[in-house]
Amino acid sequence: MSFLIEAYNNISQELAATNTALVAVSKTKPVEDIQQAYNIGVRDFGENYVQELADKQIQLPTDIRWHFIGHLQTNKVKYIAPFVYLIHGVDSEKLLLEINKQGKKLNKRINCLLQIHIAKEETKFGLNEDELFQIIQKYFIEKTITLDFVNIVGLMGMASFTDNKETIQSEFNFLKQLHTSINEQIKNDSFRVLSMGMSGDYPLAIACGSNMVRIGSLLFGERSYHH
Ligand SMILES: *Cc1c(COP(=O)(O)O)cnc(C)c1O
């Protein structure tokens, strides 16, 4: 049995038991690997570079749900807007407005997650708590921004790159709390997704309330260069 099939069988059993969605992170991997995963039933794939995603998308089955998990620049939204299923890394109001503009052109509502900066590292992207609540306030409560072509369906975060389980756990717990508190405030059924957890920390993420994990190396093997 191939590495991919064995890994997928193990992971999907674990995820099924907790009703957690899998995004197979295929960045840097060739289309053949994605096709192989598709053939065993994977439909959700994650990429973090616009050009790489666009190149792969045209070569692969049209029923793949493409997740954009990287940092998205406003001038690149137009390249993925026609086919993207969920944008995980929305970290500014400016980006939301651009996604809305591109959605309008296509008459398509584009699903988005707000990315929250939960890690210690400065290098990671994301909104802080204040910025998050400002957007929630404007979009869901006061409705002073109307984004008819954007669906904010939840939150995404990346924990610190560390072996310290307690640090990771407290960052995941913090994100889960934000998600819960927003749900209590807005009472909107569509705000459900909590995207947290990668190859190294997904069991912990699920224990902390994640319902969508983004797994790359555990499925496809180590990447030969770092993205
Ligand atoms: C690369 C990446 C992943 C997957 O990382 P692995 O450790 O290979 O599972 C998940 N989320 C984001 C945002 C990534 O960039």
The ligand as a Gaussian input file, in Angstrom:
#p B3LYP/6-31G(d) Opt

LIG

0 1
 C        1.831000      24.256000       4.770000
 C        0.634000      24.598000       5.563000
 C       -0.100000      23.607000       6.242000
 C        0.279000      22.137000       6.258000
 O        1.486000      21.916000       6.906000
 P        1.971000      20.428000       7.296000
 O        2.807000      20.637000       8.497000
 O        2.734000      19.920000       6.129000
 O        0.768000      19.607000       7.571000
 C       -1.231000      23.996000       6.923000
 N       -1.623000      25.283000       6.961000
 C       -0.956000      26.256000       6.331000
 C       -1.468000      27.638000       6.408000
 C        0.197000      25.952000       5.607000
 O        0.854000      26.938000       5.003000

